[in-house]
Amino acid sequence: MQKSETAVAAVAALHPADELAYVRAEMDCLTGREIALTRALVADREARVGSLHHAVVTRVSGKDAIDVERLPDLLTILWLLTQGDIVALDCETTGLHALDGDRVVSVGLYPCHITGRGPVKPGFRHLDDVGADNPFRATVNPGRPSSPQAAAVHGLTDEVLATRQPFSKGLAYEIYDLVAGRTVVAHNAPFDVGFLEMECNRLDLGFRDWPGAVVDTRILCKLLWPGEPGTLDALANRLGVSRGDRDAGHDALRDAILLAECLPGLVAEIRRRLA
């Protein structure tokens, strides 16, 4: 009898109480390993993208949870970025955790497309009922204060935000008109899209099926340049795209436009990798 067969036979011969104790011990070891991996991924944002999968971290009721998703296919991303209309998206928020009560304070949408191998062009390829050659910006009253860290990023004081209207169904439908059936591109898309989903859910509206597809350029960066920083600033510097005055503060629309301006360089790099 082979060694492996002997081991299987020995396990099969265990008394059910002994086997249950063995299984529980294995489960305890695996649970401990899962906890350690979760803590490591929560602590190091840059380590969340592996060679086959990436981790999506969310916080619910003060506890961190991780979903693991398959990495996207480069050929699919290339098709999405070059074959249809794109809407670059960025959101500024009161904090980092949509499921823990943080809210949107501003939304920036930049309709654009990539023509051939040239730079990004503003507006859609074919004007439709939206008639949207112009970028879109909205600032809203979140109904709660921003964390000090978030306020330092977006620079919108609670006093200024208190003078704005809350996120409304009218605003949701304006966003819908821009993104429906199109590819939404965002840097750390689960964050931006997740916040819009939560705002629309509060209004009994669904956002999940609005975009035709979603491309996360942060995941794309980690795929193309593993081990390198995956921030939007790092991407712009890597591609030679001017970041303007972004060091002075983040603005949702300016960040959406900056991301859009990085897309031709990303497309060129994808084509080079696939050649």
PLY file of the C-alpha trace (Angstrom):
ply
format ascii 1.0
element vertex 275
property float x
property float y
property float z
element edge 274
property int vertex1
property int vertex2
end_header
0.00 0.00 0.00
1.32 3.44 -0.89
2.16 5.88 1.92
-0.71 8.26 0.94
-3.15 5.38 0.88
-1.98 4.35 4.35
-2.61 7.87 5.66
-6.09 7.94 4.12
-6.91 4.58 5.63
-5.68 5.75 9.04
-7.90 8.85 8.92
-10.85 6.78 7.73
-10.35 4.44 10.71
-10.57 7.27 13.25
-13.41 7.25 15.72
-15.86 10.07 14.86
-14.99 11.91 18.09
-11.27 11.73 17.26
-11.86 12.82 13.67
-14.00 15.76 14.82
-11.25 16.88 17.19
-8.74 16.64 14.31
-11.00 18.66 11.98
-11.57 21.34 14.60
-7.83 21.66 15.22
-7.27 22.15 11.47
-10.05 24.73 11.35
-8.48 26.64 14.26
-5.17 26.73 12.39
-6.86 27.96 9.23
-8.85 30.58 11.15
-5.67 31.89 12.72
-4.02 32.06 9.31
-7.05 33.88 7.86
-6.94 36.45 10.67
-3.22 37.05 10.10
-3.68 37.46 6.34
-6.63 39.82 6.86
-4.65 42.02 9.24
-1.70 42.15 6.84
-3.88 43.15 3.88
-5.76 45.79 5.89
-2.49 47.29 7.11
-0.75 47.45 3.71
-2.91 48.87 0.92
-0.20 48.37 -1.68
-0.06 44.62 -0.94
-3.68 43.90 -1.83
-3.04 42.91 -5.45
-1.55 39.48 -6.05
-0.62 37.67 -9.24
-4.07 36.13 -9.76
-6.42 37.79 -7.25
-6.88 41.07 -5.42
-8.36 41.87 -2.03
-11.20 44.37 -1.53
-11.33 45.67 2.04
-14.52 47.09 3.53
-15.42 48.11 7.06
-18.79 47.27 8.56
-19.74 48.13 12.15
-16.13 48.90 12.95
-14.82 45.56 11.67
-12.76 45.00 8.52
-13.91 42.39 6.00
-12.12 41.22 2.87
-13.52 39.95 -0.41
-11.14 38.25 -2.85
-11.73 38.77 -6.56
-10.06 37.50 -9.72
-7.80 40.01 -11.48
-9.20 41.46 -14.72
-7.97 40.41 -18.14
-5.76 42.97 -19.91
-7.31 42.30 -23.32
-10.78 42.95 -21.92
-9.62 46.18 -20.28
-8.05 47.34 -23.55
-11.32 46.72 -25.40
-13.36 48.59 -22.78
-11.05 51.61 -22.85
-10.83 51.94 -26.62
-14.12 50.71 -28.10
-16.71 52.88 -26.41
-17.52 55.94 -24.36
-15.68 56.38 -21.06
-16.72 58.31 -17.97
-13.86 59.02 -15.54
-15.22 59.16 -12.00
-13.96 60.48 -8.69
-15.71 61.02 -5.35
-14.63 62.97 -2.30
-16.16 61.76 0.95
-16.40 62.34 4.70
-14.21 59.28 5.33
-13.15 55.92 3.98
-16.02 53.61 4.87
-19.33 53.82 3.00
-20.81 50.85 4.87
-19.91 52.45 8.19
-21.85 55.66 7.56
-19.44 57.89 5.63
-21.03 59.96 2.87
-20.21 61.59 -0.45
-19.35 65.31 -0.37
-18.54 65.80 -4.07
-18.71 63.90 -7.36
-16.71 64.54 -10.53
-17.54 62.92 -13.87
-15.51 63.47 -17.04
-17.05 62.02 -20.23
-14.29 61.21 -22.71
-12.96 58.75 -25.26
-9.67 57.66 -26.74
-9.35 58.17 -30.49
-6.83 55.89 -32.15
-3.47 56.21 -30.41
-3.83 59.90 -29.64
-4.72 61.76 -26.44
-7.99 61.49 -24.63
-10.81 63.57 -26.12
-13.49 65.25 -23.99
-17.08 64.22 -24.52
-18.69 61.16 -26.02
-17.95 59.76 -29.48
-21.53 60.37 -30.57
-23.64 63.02 -28.92
-26.94 61.59 -27.71
-29.77 62.73 -25.50
-27.29 63.68 -22.80
-25.57 66.17 -25.10
-22.63 65.99 -22.74
-19.39 67.43 -24.01
-18.98 69.20 -20.66
-17.63 67.71 -17.44
-19.91 67.26 -14.44
-19.31 68.34 -10.87
-21.63 68.29 -7.84
-20.98 69.19 -4.21
-23.51 67.99 -1.63
-24.33 68.27 2.04
-23.37 64.89 3.56
-25.40 65.42 6.71
-22.44 64.54 8.90
-18.99 66.00 9.56
-15.93 64.94 7.63
-13.13 63.22 9.47
-10.06 65.45 9.95
-8.13 63.24 7.53
-10.81 63.50 4.83
-11.25 67.25 5.30
-7.50 67.70 4.87
-7.75 65.90 1.51
-10.78 67.58 -0.07
-10.57 70.94 1.73
-14.36 71.36 2.01
-15.30 72.56 5.48
-18.41 71.35 7.29
-19.66 74.96 7.24
-19.40 75.15 3.44
-21.00 71.74 2.94
-23.89 72.67 5.23
-24.95 75.29 2.65
-25.31 72.65 -0.12
-28.27 70.43 -0.92
-28.20 66.75 0.11
-27.61 63.99 -2.42
-30.98 63.76 -4.18
-32.83 61.65 -6.70
-32.42 64.47 -9.21
-28.65 64.27 -8.83
-28.75 60.48 -9.04
-30.62 60.67 -12.35
-28.12 63.20 -13.72
-25.34 60.74 -12.92
-27.40 57.95 -14.44
-27.74 59.86 -17.71
-23.96 60.12 -17.96
-22.92 56.60 -16.97
-25.74 54.35 -18.21
-24.38 51.81 -20.69
-20.88 53.30 -20.63
-17.58 52.26 -19.08
-16.87 53.97 -15.77
-13.18 54.37 -15.00
-12.03 55.14 -11.46
-8.83 54.86 -9.48
-9.81 52.43 -6.70
-13.21 51.84 -8.27
-14.73 49.85 -5.36
-14.38 53.01 -3.26
-15.96 55.50 -5.68
-18.61 53.21 -7.11
-19.36 51.83 -3.65
-20.05 55.30 -2.28
-22.39 56.12 -5.16
-24.18 52.81 -4.64
-24.73 53.64 -0.97
-26.06 57.13 -1.73
-28.48 55.72 -4.29
-29.52 52.88 -2.00
-30.55 55.47 0.60
-32.89 56.87 -2.04
-34.20 53.41 -3.01
-32.38 53.66 -6.34
-29.99 51.07 -7.73
-26.59 52.08 -9.09
-25.00 48.69 -9.63
-26.41 48.09 -13.11
-26.02 51.62 -14.41
-22.51 51.48 -15.88
-21.95 49.17 -18.81
-18.68 48.16 -17.16
-16.22 49.39 -14.54
-12.44 49.61 -14.94
-10.30 50.04 -11.82
-7.11 51.79 -12.90
-5.47 51.17 -9.53
-5.71 47.41 -10.07
-4.46 47.99 -13.61
-1.42 49.87 -12.28
-0.54 47.01 -9.95
-0.91 44.56 -12.82
1.36 46.54 -15.12
3.92 47.62 -12.53
3.89 45.05 -9.70
5.72 46.14 -6.57
5.44 49.82 -7.50
3.15 52.39 -5.81
-0.37 52.29 -7.21
-1.59 55.80 -6.36
-2.95 58.22 -8.96
-0.04 60.56 -8.22
2.44 57.76 -8.88
0.66 56.84 -12.11
0.66 60.43 -13.39
4.36 60.81 -12.56
5.17 57.48 -14.23
3.39 58.52 -17.44
4.65 62.11 -17.45
1.18 63.63 -16.92
1.09 66.95 -15.06
-0.65 66.69 -11.69
-1.30 70.45 -11.57
-1.89 71.71 -8.03
-3.08 68.36 -6.68
-0.60 68.58 -3.78
-2.61 71.52 -2.45
-5.79 69.44 -2.23
-8.05 67.04 -4.09
-11.05 68.07 -6.16
-13.35 65.37 -7.53
-13.58 66.77 -11.05
-9.89 67.70 -11.31
-8.97 64.19 -10.16
-11.36 62.64 -12.70
-9.77 64.71 -15.47
-6.27 63.80 -14.29
-7.21 60.13 -14.41
-8.63 60.56 -17.91
-5.39 62.19 -19.05
-3.50 59.10 -17.85
-5.62 56.71 -19.93
-3.76 57.04 -23.27
-0.50 56.14 -21.51
-2.17 53.17 -19.84
-3.61 52.02 -23.15
-0.19 52.30 -24.80
1.37 50.23 -22.01
-1.32 47.55 -22.27
-0.77 47.32 -26.02
2.96 46.98 -25.46
2.44 44.15 -22.95
0.03 42.32 -25.24
2.16 42.67 -28.37
0 1
1 2
2 3
3 4
4 5
5 6
6 7
7 8
8 9
9 10
10 11
11 12
12 13
13 14
14 15
15 16
16 17
17 18
18 19
19 20
20 21
21 22
22 23
23 24
24 25
25 26
26 27
27 28
28 29
29 30
30 31
31 32
32 33
33 34
34 35
35 36
36 37
37 38
38 39
39 40
40 41
41 42
42 43
43 44
44 45
45 46
46 47
47 48
48 49
49 50
50 51
51 52
52 53
53 54
54 55
55 56
56 57
57 58
58 59
59 60
60 61
61 62
62 63
63 64
64 65
65 66
66 67
67 68
68 69
69 70
70 71
71 72
72 73
73 74
74 75
75 76
76 77
77 78
78 79
79 80
80 81
81 82
82 83
83 84
84 85
85 86
86 87
87 88
88 89
89 90
90 91
91 92
92 93
93 94
94 95
95 96
96 97
97 98
98 99
99 100
100 101
101 102
102 103
103 104
104 105
105 106
106 107
107 108
108 109
109 110
110 111
111 112
112 113
113 114
114 115
115 116
116 117
117 118
118 119
119 120
120 121
121 122
122 123
123 124
124 125
125 126
126 127
127 128
128 129
129 130
130 131
131 132
132 133
133 134
134 135
135 136
136 137
137 138
138 139
139 140
140 141
141 142
142 143
143 144
144 145
145 146
146 147
147 148
148 149
149 150
150 151
151 152
152 153
153 154
154 155
155 156
156 157
157 158
158 159
159 160
160 161
161 162
162 163
163 164
164 165
165 166
166 167
167 168
168 169
169 170
170 171
171 172
172 173
173 174
174 175
175 176
176 177
177 178
178 179
179 180
180 181
181 182
182 183
183 184
184 185
185 186
186 187
187 188
188 189
189 190
190 191
191 192
192 193
193 194
194 195
195 196
196 197
197 198
198 199
199 200
200 201
201 202
202 203
203 204
204 205
205 206
206 207
207 208
208 209
209 210
210 211
211 212
212 213
213 214
214 215
215 216
216 217
217 218
218 219
219 220
220 221
221 222
222 223
223 224
224 225
225 226
226 227
227 228
228 229
229 230
230 231
231 232
232 233
233 234
234 235
235 236
236 237
237 238
238 239
239 240
240 241
241 242
242 243
243 244
244 245
245 246
246 247
247 248
248 249
249 250
250 251
251 252
252 253
253 254
254 255
255 256
256 257
257 258
258 259
259 260
260 261
261 262
262 263
263 264
264 265
265 266
266 267
267 268
268 269
269 270
270 271
271 272
272 273
273 274
